[in-house]
Amino acid sequence: MLPVSALSPFLPRRLLSKPLSYNLPKPLSTHSYPPPIEYTLSHPIYIIWGANTSVGKTLVSAGLAAAFLSQPLPSRFIYIKPLQTGFPSDSDSHFVYRMFSHLFIHRPLPSTVFASNQTLKVSIPSKRASIHGNSGFMGSGVYEERKLQADDAVEAGPVSELICKTMYGWREAVSPHLAVEREGATVDDSTLLDTLMRCLRIGTAGEGSILSVIETAGGVASPAPSGSLQCDYLDGAAAEKDLEVEAIGYNR
């Protein structure tokens, strides 16, 4: 587990006072450029890549959340999983939420932490047991939260936050573009990135330090739901906005 001190060089002190915008690169599956998206880069945002499953991306994300929220001052860690297949039996945002809570059951927290996990939309096959339908997306209704109280915390004391979100989920544990073909729940690159930027804005108001982590579904050349590469639909955010990139590898 990373110590808190290890994060000091990890958190660049950059504050851009004016909103920035970019035009997304043209996806292979469309014939026009999507409109520019604007957001302010007021806190560090990291993208975690790693080809194949079980390579350790989610474990690294959980470790970063635990280390960052171990500081005594109020802070906010935002974890976003844009694409999740194998849902609901496999949910990386739930893993980060559950692992963080488990780590601090027998370990004192420096301040109270309010932790939450939410899934925005899932394919209808993921909820076929409770509704009628064959294809498309619907709201998942998945939301969980808990309050981890510090030993010496007072009722009106500072509270840190762990915010975990899954944007889109499919039932089959395959690549997103294959899940789209089999389950009929499509999302284009422009909508995907727009939803991501709106999730990044959540929790950015108020005081305290903030760190956001985006965990991709695979490596840089893994396909997005549209069939374009993930590095293509995230290129504008990662390159033009100078977002940090972490690549997770293994020795197999």
N, C-alpha and C positions, 0 to 999 in steps of 0.2 A: 504494500500500500504506500502511496506517495505521501511523505510528510508535508505538512502545511508549508514549511520553508521552501520546499521544492517548487512551489507555485510562484514565488516572487519573480523570477525571470520569465515565467510562463505567462504573466499578465502584463501586456504592453499598456502603457499609459497614453492612449490616443483618444482624443475627443474632437470630433468634427462638428463644428457648429452649424453647418448647413446641410440640408438633406442632399443625398446623392442619388443619381439615377443611372440606369444602364439599359441598353437594348439587348435582349437575349439573342444568342446565336440562333440561326434559322434551323429548326429541327428537320430531320429527314422526312418526317411524316406530314409536314404542313407546307403551304405555299406562300405564307406571308409572315412577317415578323410580328411577334406579340408586342403590345404596347409597353413602354418603359415602366419599371417599377421603382418607386422611391422609398428609401428608408435611411435613417441616420445611424451610422456606425459609432455608437457612443460607448460600447463595451466590447471586450474580446469575444469573437465567435470562432469556434474551431469546427472543422469538418473531419470526421474520422472515417477513413477508408480501410478496407481489408477484404481481399478476395476470399471466397469460400465461407462456409459456416463454421462455427466453433473455433474461429481463429483468435478470438479474444477481444473483439471490438467492444462488446457490451460490458465485459468485465473491466476493461480500461475506463469506460464511461462511468461505471459505478464507483471505481476507485477515485476518479477525478471529483465526482460529486462528494464523496466522503471527505476527501482532503480539503476541498474548497470550503465546505460548510463546517469544518472543524475550527475555523478561526473564530475568535470571540466576538468580533463585530458583526452586526447584521449583514447578511449576504444572501444572494439569490442565485441558484443554479438552475438553468433551463436546459432540459434534455429533450431533443426532438428526433423522432424516428419517422421520416417521411413515408417510407414504404415498408410494410410488414406482411410477409407471406406466412402461411401456416397458422394464421390467427383463427381461433383464440388460444389454441393450445400452446402456441409460441408467441410471446409478446415481450420484446426487448424493453419497452418502456416499463412494463410491469416488473421485469427482472430488476431494473435499476431501482425502482421504487421499493420493491421487497428487500433487495440486498442492502440498501441504505438503512432501512428500518431494522433489519437483522443485525447489522454491524453495531448499532448503538443500543441494543437491548441490554447488553452487559458492559457497556462502555459509556462513561459520562459525556454528555454533550456540553460544550461551553455556553450554548444558548439554546433556547427552544426553537425547534424546527417544525414548520408546517409542511408536510409532504403530500403531494397529490399526483394522481395518474389518470389520464383521460385518453380515450380513443375517439377520434372525430367521426370517421366514416369507415364502414366495412362493406364488403360485397354481400349481396343477399344470400348466397350459399353459406356464408358464415353465420347467418341467423335463420337458416331455413327451418329450424325446429320451432320457431316462434311466429313466423310470418309466412305468407304465401307469395310466391314469385320465383322467377328464374334467373334474372340478371339485373345488373345495375348496382348502385350504391345506396346506402341508407345510413342514418345516424346510428351509432352503435349503442348508445345508452350506457357505455362503460365509463364509470367514474368511481374512483376510490380515494380516500384521504385519511390521514391520521396525524395527530399532533404528538411529537416526541418532546417531552418536557425535560428541560435541564434540571439537575438536582437542586440547584440554588436559585432557580428562576422565580421571578415575581410575576404576578398576574399582568402588570402593565409593562413588563420588561421588553427588551428587543426580541424580535422573532425573525429567524431566517426562513427561507423557503426553498423547497425542492419541487420544481414543476416538470413533470414528465408528460409527454404527449406523443401519441401515434396518430399520424395524419390519415393514412389509408391502409386498410387491411384486406387481405384475401385469404380464403380458406386453405387452398392447396399450397404446400411447402415447396414451391418451385420459383423460378425467376419471375419477377413482376410481369414481364411481357407475355410469358406463357400463362400466368394466372389470369391476365386480362382476356386472352383468347378462350380459356376454358370456362370462365365465370361471367364474362360479358360485362364487367365493371371497368370502364375505361376512364382515364384521366389524361388530358394532354399536358405537354410540358409547361405551357403558360399558366394553366390553372394550378398545376403542382407547385410551381415556384411562387406564385402569388399566395397560395395557402401557407407555404413555408415562411415567407416574409411576414405575413400576419401573425404567425405563431411566434416569430422572433421578437415581435413588438410587445408580446404579452409579458407583463411583469417588469418592464423597463422603467416604469415611473417610480418615483420615490427615491429615498436615500439608500446608501449601501452599495457594496461592490456586486457586480453581476458577471457571470460567466455562462455562455451558451455553447452547447455542443450539439452538432448535427451528426447522427450516425447513419451512414448510407447502407443500402442493401447490397453489399458486395464491394467490389473494387472500382477503380476509376473507369474501367472499360466495361463494366457490367451494364446490361440494358435497363433502361427506365421502362415504365409501362407502355410508352408510345413506341418503343423499339429503338429510340435514340440512346446514345451512351450517357451514363450518369454524369461523366465529366463534361459533356456538352451542355446539358440543361443546367448544371451548376457552375459552368465556366464564368458566366458574368458575375455571379456572387463571389466566387473564390478568387478570381484573378483581378477583375477590375475594382473590387472592394477590398482587396488585400486581406482576405480572410486567411486564417492560419489553417494548415492542412496537416493531419497526423495520419501516417500510414502504419497499419498493424500487420505484421508478418509472422510467419512461423517457419520452422526448420524442416518441414516435410517436403 
